[in-house]
Amino acid sequence: MKYFLLFLTLFLIGCATPTNPEFWMEREVNACLPTAITFRESLRKYNVWAEVFTYRWYNAKEKKNHGHAMVAYLYPKGKNQLWTYDSLGSYRTRAFTNNVYQIAQQAHSIRGDTNKIFAAEFIK
């Protein structure tokens, strides 16, 4: 029985997506860029592909431009599964890793925003 519980625990740990090591940043106003950078650096310590990207969109209701930063990463390591992370959590994102505009638009849409983005770039 104890081996089964050990196996179950290891299985559940292995299936979870990573969390931000500096979770307190997520509560700060306009901390999306430092949060994404911290998350990217923590993943890179374990040789996980991760890139920070920013994007901008126009909200027609507010008649205002907005911007946001996220991190895109491949997880689990060695798999071709793209995820995007921000303060709302990690979401599976279907896009090519070399197309930042596609990543940003998919990540934006997955989080429930229907506005089209007009700019996106990787922050290197």
N, C-alpha and C positions, 0 to 999 in steps of 0.2 A: 504494500500500500504506500509506503513512504517513497519508493522508487517512482510509482505512478505520480504522486504529488510533485516530486522533483522534476520529472519529465514534463508535466503539465505547466509548471512554473516556468521552466526554460522555454517551452513552446510559446507561451503567452508573451514572454519578454522578447523573444525573437521576432514576433509578428507586429509588435507595436511600432508606430512611426516615432521618430525621435522628437523630443521636446526641446524648447529653447533653454539653454543653461542659465540665461539671465532673464528668467520669466518676469521679473519685476519691471523690466523695460516696457513690456506690453501695456502696462497700466498708464504709462506716461503719454501725454498729448503730443502728437506729431513725432513719435519715436520710431516710426516704421523703418527708416533707413538704418539707424544704429542697431535696432533689433535684428534686421535682416543680415547686417554685417556680422554681428556676433554669432548668429545661427550658422552662417556660411563658414566662418572660421572654425567653429566647433566641429562641423562635419568634415572639413578638410583635414583636421587632425587625424581622422580615421581613413583618409584617402578616398572620401566620397566626393564625386563630382557635384559641385554646388556653385551657383553664380547668383549674385545680387542683380536685380534689374529694377529700373524705375519706369513708370509710364504716366501719361497724362490723358485726361478725357474732359469733355465739355458737358456740363449738366445744363440742359436746355431750360429746365424748370427754374433753376437758380440763376441762369445766365452767367455761369461762372466756370472757369477752368479749375480742375482739381488734379492732384498728383498723389502717387502712392509708390512705395517700394516693397518688394517681396524678395524671397529667395526661391530659386528653382533648384531642385536636386534630384538625383537618381537614387532611389532607395527601394529595396535593399541593395546593398553594394553588389555590383556585378550583374544586376538586372536592368533591363531597359524600361523602368517604370518612373516616369517623371511626376514629381510632386511640386506643389508650390506652397509656401508657408508665409503667413502673416499672423497678426494678432487674433484672427478668427480661427486659426488652426492650419493643419495640413490638408490639402485637397489633391486628389489624383487629377492630373492635368494631361490631356491628350494633345501634344504638340511636339514639334521637332526641337531638339536642344539648341540647334543653331539658328532658330528663328525667334528672336526675342519678341517681335510684334505678335506672333501667333501665341507664344506662351502667355504674354500679358493679356491679350484679349480673352483667351480661354480662362485664365485665372480670374479675371475680372467678372466674366459671365458666370462662372461656377459659384461665385460668392453672391450672386443674385442681382448684379447691376447690369442693366440692359444698354447703358450708354456705350457708344463706340469709342474706343481709344484713338487718339491721333498721333501719339508718339510713344516710343519705347526704346530703351537702351540698356545694355549690360553695364554695370559699374565695375570696372576692373581695378 
